[in-house]
Amino acid sequence: MPGPDGWDDDVDGAVPFRPMSISEMLDGAIAGIRRRPRTTLGLSVAISTVVQVAGSVTAYYFVGRDARGEVTPDVLLDSIGAQVTLGLAGLILSAYGILLMAGMMAPILGRELLGLPIAPGQAWRDVRPRLGRLAATAAVVMVVPLLALVLPAMPFFLLLVVEAHPALAVLAGIVGFPVGIGLMVWLYILLVQAVPAVVLERQTVTGALSRAKTLSKGRWLRTCGTLLLALVVTVFMGFFALRIPFLIVQLVFFGTEPEGGAAVAALAIDTLGRIVSWSVVLPFDAGVITLLYMDRRMRREGFDLDLRTKGRSAAAIAGAAGNGSDGTDEGEGFIDLWRYGRMAARPGTGANP
């Protein structure tokens, strides 16, 4: 039954509508996938397929002949440079895919958080109007930390190019690389919440980045710890547990030095393994990012208390917002709940402008 303020506290949602602990955010990301498997896994399979196939095509055509037998022991020893290059490119593409997925999962987990139903295709209808801004925001969140990593290391590479004294190059590397890594991590944690903000709040790219910095203020270490725990799960599941069967099949049927058609088949099996593993871990990482954003909205801005003080359930507020005289549908009513600084000021909502 609804509580004294009219809010139903027993809504069977994937995550609690209140500030969450770190374990609740990790559990909530898994619960969101379990409750909406067709939507979440469908999106993640699409993104993972594009990312991993692009990585395999790069390996086959551009990195070099040795890289075509990817992840076999002899090749890893013989072409370490090509493998490092390919691995870094794959990680960057995968990280970008996680950010895109976080934006796409924001409406799904947002509706779960508020106890609202999710109609077929509703998540796509919520994301579609901001798909371009989502892609641009995710790119900025990726590029800015990468530039912060590269710039402090530039003196090291310049000293190598001009063949300066080795001691100077070593000193530049000792100082530059740790500084670059620190700046990269700091900026990524600072900006990552911009991805769900650009979708749920209908912000511009710069507005979403500004919102991310505001929401991260005073909670950087907690955000970093949560994402670090999610990364541990991702590394274990994505790089080991889920890929081991595919690696065994690859080694049993094609050995350690496949050539010709066997090399292509081995790479295809490895690509399939990466698609399967990343399709599972992608929505988990994305869900954690989205729940971090929602947790900060509740902790910093009292988002949950704001809705509770209206004396009505989130479903009632969103439904009334969707029945306004301007013909706006329920999807926009849901989005209006998340707009920063106000709720939908439409007839029947009781909201303030």
C-alpha positions as CSV (number, residue, x, y, z in Angstrom):
1,M,0.0,0.0,0.0
2,P,1.2,3.6,-0.6
3,G,2.9,5.2,2.4
4,P,1.6,8.4,4.2
5,D,2.9,10.6,1.3
6,G,1.2,8.6,-1.3
7,W,4.4,6.9,-2.5
8,D,4.4,3.1,-3.0
9,D,7.5,1.9,-1.2
10,D,6.9,-1.7,-2.2
11,V,7.3,-1.3,-5.9
12,D,9.0,-4.4,-7.3
13,G,11.9,-2.6,-9.0
14,A,15.4,-3.7,-9.9
15,V,16.9,-1.1,-7.6
16,P,15.7,0.8,-4.5
17,F,14.5,4.3,-5.0
18,R,16.8,5.9,-2.4
19,P,20.5,6.6,-2.1
20,M,22.4,3.3,-2.8
21,S,25.4,1.6,-1.4
22,I,28.2,0.4,-3.7
23,S,27.0,-3.2,-3.4
24,E,23.4,-2.1,-4.3
25,M,24.6,-0.4,-7.4
26,L,26.6,-3.4,-8.5
27,D,23.6,-5.7,-7.7
28,G,21.2,-3.2,-9.4
29,A,23.1,-3.3,-12.7
30,I,22.9,-7.1,-12.7
31,A,19.2,-7.0,-11.7
32,G,18.5,-4.5,-14.5
33,I,19.9,-7.0,-17.1
34,R,18.1,-9.9,-15.6
35,R,14.7,-8.1,-15.6
36,R,15.1,-6.7,-19.1
37,P,17.3,-9.3,-20.9
38,R,15.9,-8.8,-24.4
39,T,16.3,-5.0,-24.4
40,T,19.7,-4.8,-22.6
41,L,21.3,-7.8,-24.2
42,G,19.9,-6.9,-27.6
43,L,21.6,-3.5,-27.4
44,S,24.8,-4.8,-26.1
45,V,25.1,-7.6,-28.7
46,A,24.7,-4.9,-31.4
47,I,27.3,-2.7,-30.0
48,S,29.7,-5.5,-29.2
49,T,29.4,-7.0,-32.7
50,V,30.3,-3.7,-34.3
51,V,33.3,-3.1,-31.9
52,Q,34.7,-6.6,-32.1
53,V,34.3,-7.1,-35.8
54,A,36.0,-3.7,-36.4
55,G,38.9,-4.8,-34.2
56,S,39.2,-8.1,-36.1
57,V,39.2,-6.4,-39.4
58,T,41.9,-4.1,-38.2
59,A,43.9,-7.1,-37.0
60,Y,43.6,-8.9,-40.3
61,Y,44.3,-6.0,-42.8
62,F,46.2,-3.3,-41.0
63,V,48.2,-4.6,-38.0
64,G,50.2,-7.2,-39.9
65,R,50.3,-10.8,-40.9
66,D,51.4,-12.1,-37.5
67,A,48.4,-10.4,-35.8
68,R,46.0,-12.5,-37.8
69,G,46.6,-15.4,-35.5
70,E,45.5,-13.3,-32.5
71,V,45.9,-14.6,-28.9
72,T,48.0,-17.7,-29.8
73,P,51.2,-18.0,-27.6
74,D,53.8,-17.9,-30.4
75,V,52.2,-14.9,-32.1
76,L,52.0,-13.0,-28.8
77,L,55.8,-13.5,-28.4
78,D,56.7,-12.8,-32.0
79,S,54.6,-9.7,-32.6
80,I,54.2,-8.0,-29.3
81,G,54.2,-4.5,-30.8
82,A,51.3,-5.3,-33.1
83,Q,49.4,-7.0,-30.4
84,V,49.8,-4.0,-28.0
85,T,48.6,-1.7,-30.7
86,L,45.6,-3.9,-31.5
87,G,44.8,-4.4,-27.8
88,L,44.9,-0.6,-27.0
89,A,42.7,0.1,-30.0
90,G,40.2,-2.6,-28.9
91,L,40.1,-1.3,-25.3
92,I,39.4,2.3,-26.6
93,L,36.6,1.0,-28.8
94,S,35.2,-1.2,-26.0
95,A,35.3,1.7,-23.6
96,Y,33.4,3.9,-26.1
97,G,30.9,1.1,-26.5
98,I,30.4,1.0,-22.7
99,L,29.7,4.8,-22.7
100,L,27.2,4.5,-25.5
101,M,25.5,1.6,-23.7
102,A,25.3,3.6,-20.5
103,G,23.3,6.3,-22.3
104,M,21.0,3.7,-23.8
105,M,20.5,1.9,-20.5
106,A,19.7,5.1,-18.6
107,P,16.0,5.2,-19.6
108,I,15.7,1.4,-18.8
109,L,17.1,1.7,-15.3
110,G,15.4,5.0,-14.8
111,R,12.0,3.4,-15.4
112,E,13.0,0.4,-13.1
113,L,14.1,2.9,-10.4
114,L,10.7,4.6,-10.5
115,G,8.6,1.5,-10.9
116,L,7.4,2.5,-14.3
117,P,6.5,-0.1,-17.0
118,I,8.8,-0.5,-20.0
119,A,6.9,-1.0,-23.3
120,P,8.6,-2.8,-26.2
121,G,10.8,-0.4,-28.0
122,Q,10.4,2.3,-25.3
123,A,14.1,2.5,-24.5
124,W,14.9,3.2,-28.1
125,R,12.2,5.9,-28.3
126,D,13.6,7.6,-25.2
127,V,17.2,7.6,-26.6
128,R,16.6,8.3,-30.3
129,P,16.0,12.1,-29.9
130,R,19.4,12.5,-28.3
131,L,21.4,9.8,-30.1
132,G,23.7,12.3,-31.8
133,R,24.4,14.1,-28.6
134,L,25.0,10.8,-26.8
135,A,27.6,9.8,-29.4
136,A,29.3,13.2,-29.1
137,T,29.2,13.2,-25.3
138,A,30.7,9.7,-25.2
139,A,33.4,10.8,-27.6
140,V,34.3,13.8,-25.4
141,V,34.4,11.7,-22.3
142,M,36.8,9.3,-24.1
143,V,39.0,11.8,-25.9
144,V,39.6,14.3,-23.1
145,P,41.1,11.7,-20.7
146,L,43.2,10.2,-23.5
147,L,44.6,13.6,-24.4
148,A,45.4,14.1,-20.7
149,L,47.3,10.8,-20.8
150,V,49.3,11.7,-23.9
151,L,50.3,15.3,-23.3
152,P,52.4,14.8,-20.2
153,A,54.2,11.9,-22.0
154,M,55.0,14.0,-25.1
155,P,58.4,15.2,-23.7
156,F,59.5,11.6,-23.4
157,F,58.8,10.8,-27.0
158,L,60.2,14.1,-28.3
159,L,63.5,13.4,-26.5
160,L,63.7,10.0,-28.1
161,V,63.1,11.5,-31.5
162,V,65.8,14.1,-31.2
163,E,68.1,11.4,-29.6
164,A,68.7,13.4,-26.5
165,H,70.7,12.0,-23.5
166,P,69.0,8.8,-22.3
167,A,68.9,10.1,-18.8
168,L,66.7,13.0,-19.8
169,A,64.3,10.7,-21.7
170,V,64.1,8.4,-18.6
171,L,63.5,11.3,-16.3
172,A,60.8,12.6,-18.6
173,G,59.1,9.2,-18.7
174,I,59.3,8.7,-15.0
175,V,57.5,12.0,-14.4
176,G,55.3,12.2,-17.5
177,F,53.6,8.7,-17.5
178,P,52.4,8.7,-13.9
179,V,51.1,12.3,-14.3
180,G,49.3,11.3,-17.5
181,I,47.7,8.2,-16.0
182,G,46.6,10.2,-12.9
183,L,45.1,12.9,-15.1
184,M,43.4,10.4,-17.3
185,V,41.7,8.6,-14.4
186,W,40.7,11.8,-12.7
187,L,39.1,13.3,-15.8
188,Y,37.3,10.1,-16.7
189,I,35.7,9.8,-13.2
190,L,34.9,13.5,-13.3
191,L,33.1,13.4,-16.7
192,V,31.6,9.9,-16.9
193,Q,28.2,10.8,-15.5
194,A,27.6,13.2,-18.4
195,V,26.5,10.2,-20.6
196,P,23.3,9.3,-18.7
197,A,22.7,13.1,-18.1
198,V,22.6,13.9,-21.8
199,V,19.8,11.3,-22.3
200,L,17.7,11.7,-19.2
201,E,18.0,15.4,-18.7
202,R,18.0,16.3,-22.4
203,Q,21.1,18.4,-21.9
204,T,23.5,19.7,-24.5
205,V,26.9,18.2,-24.7
206,T,28.5,21.0,-22.7
207,G,25.6,21.1,-20.3
208,A,25.9,17.4,-19.7
209,L,29.6,17.7,-19.0
210,S,28.9,20.6,-16.6
211,R,26.3,18.5,-14.8
212,A,28.8,15.6,-14.5
213,K,31.3,17.8,-12.8
214,T,28.6,19.2,-10.4
215,L,27.4,15.7,-9.5
216,S,30.9,14.4,-9.0
217,K,31.9,17.1,-6.6
218,G,32.8,15.7,-3.2
219,R,32.3,12.1,-4.3
220,W,35.2,11.5,-6.6
221,L,36.7,8.7,-4.5
222,R,33.5,6.9,-4.0
223,T,32.8,7.0,-7.7
224,C,36.3,5.8,-8.5
225,G,35.9,2.9,-6.0
226,T,32.6,1.8,-7.5
227,L,33.9,1.8,-11.1
228,L,37.1,0.0,-10.0
229,L,35.1,-2.8,-8.5
230,A,33.0,-3.0,-11.7
231,L,36.3,-3.1,-13.7
232,V,37.5,-6.1,-11.6
233,V,34.3,-8.0,-12.5
234,T,34.6,-7.0,-16.2
235,V,38.2,-8.1,-16.5
236,F,37.5,-11.5,-14.8
237,M,34.4,-12.1,-16.9
238,G,35.3,-10.5,-20.2
239,F,38.9,-11.5,-20.5
240,F,38.9,-14.9,-18.7
241,A,35.8,-16.8,-17.7
242,L,33.6,-16.2,-20.7
243,R,36.4,-16.5,-23.3
244,I,38.1,-19.6,-22.1
245,P,35.8,-22.1,-24.0
246,F,36.5,-20.2,-27.2
247,L,40.2,-20.1,-26.6
248,I,40.3,-23.9,-26.0
249,V,38.3,-24.5,-29.2
250,Q,40.7,-22.3,-31.1
251,L,43.9,-24.0,-29.8
252,V,42.5,-27.6,-30.2
253,F,41.3,-27.2,-33.8
254,F,43.9,-24.7,-35.2
255,G,46.9,-24.9,-33.0
256,T,49.3,-22.1,-32.1
257,E,50.3,-21.1,-35.6
258,P,47.3,-21.1,-37.9
259,E,47.9,-20.1,-41.5
260,G,45.8,-19.2,-44.5
261,G,42.2,-20.2,-44.1
262,A,42.9,-21.7,-40.7
263,A,44.1,-18.3,-39.5
264,V,40.9,-16.7,-40.7
265,A,38.8,-19.4,-39.0
266,A,40.7,-19.0,-35.7
267,L,40.3,-15.3,-35.8
268,A,36.5,-15.7,-36.4
269,I,36.2,-18.0,-33.4
270,D,38.1,-15.5,-31.3
271,T,35.9,-12.7,-32.5
272,L,32.8,-14.7,-31.6
273,G,34.2,-15.2,-28.1
274,R,34.9,-11.5,-27.7
275,I,31.3,-10.7,-28.9
276,V,29.8,-13.1,-26.4
277,S,31.9,-12.0,-23.5
278,W,31.5,-8.3,-24.1
279,S,27.8,-8.6,-24.7
280,V,27.5,-9.8,-21.1
281,V,29.9,-7.4,-19.4
282,L,29.0,-4.3,-21.5
283,P,25.5,-3.7,-19.9
284,F,26.9,-4.4,-16.5
285,D,29.5,-1.7,-16.7
286,A,27.0,0.6,-18.4
287,G,24.4,-0.1,-15.7
288,V,26.9,0.8,-12.9
289,I,27.6,4.2,-14.6
290,T,23.9,4.9,-14.9
291,L,23.2,4.0,-11.3
292,L,26.1,6.1,-10.1
293,Y,24.4,9.1,-11.8
294,M,21.0,8.3,-10.3
295,D,22.6,7.8,-6.8
296,R,24.2,11.2,-7.1
297,R,21.0,12.8,-8.1
298,M,19.4,11.5,-5.0
299,R,22.2,12.2,-2.6
300,R,23.1,15.6,-3.9
301,E,19.8,17.0,-5.1
302,G,17.2,15.0,-3.2
303,F,15.6,13.6,-6.4
304,D,13.8,10.9,-4.5
305,L,12.6,13.3,-1.8
306,D,11.4,15.8,-4.5
307,L,9.1,13.2,-6.0
308,R,7.9,11.9,-2.7
309,T,6.9,15.3,-1.5
310,K,4.5,15.6,-4.4
311,G,2.3,13.0,-2.6
312,R,1.9,10.8,-5.7
313,S,3.7,7.9,-7.2
314,A,6.2,8.4,-10.1
315,A,3.8,6.4,-12.4
316,A,1.0,8.9,-11.6
317,I,3.2,11.9,-12.2
318,A,4.6,10.6,-15.5
319,G,1.1,9.5,-16.6
320,A,-0.4,12.9,-15.9
321,A,2.6,14.6,-17.6
322,G,1.9,12.4,-20.7
323,N,-1.7,13.4,-20.9
324,G,-1.2,17.1,-21.2
325,S,-3.1,19.2,-23.6
326,D,-0.1,19.5,-25.9
327,G,-0.3,15.8,-26.8
328,T,3.1,14.9,-25.4
329,D,3.3,11.1,-24.9
330,E,4.2,9.2,-21.7
331,G,7.9,9.0,-22.8
332,E,8.3,12.7,-22.5
333,G,6.4,12.7,-19.2
334,F,9.1,10.3,-17.9
335,I,11.9,12.5,-19.2
336,D,10.3,15.5,-17.5
337,L,10.8,13.8,-14.2
338,W,14.6,13.9,-14.7
339,R,15.0,17.4,-16.0
340,Y,17.3,19.3,-13.6
341,G,15.8,22.1,-11.5
342,R,12.1,21.4,-12.2
343,M,9.6,18.7,-12.9
344,A,6.9,18.7,-15.6
345,A,4.7,21.8,-15.1
346,R,1.7,20.4,-16.9
347,P,-1.9,20.2,-15.9
348,G,-2.7,17.6,-13.3
349,T,0.9,17.1,-12.1
350,G,1.0,19.5,-9.2
351,A,4.6,20.3,-10.2
352,N,6.3,23.6,-10.0
353,P,8.0,25.3,-13.0
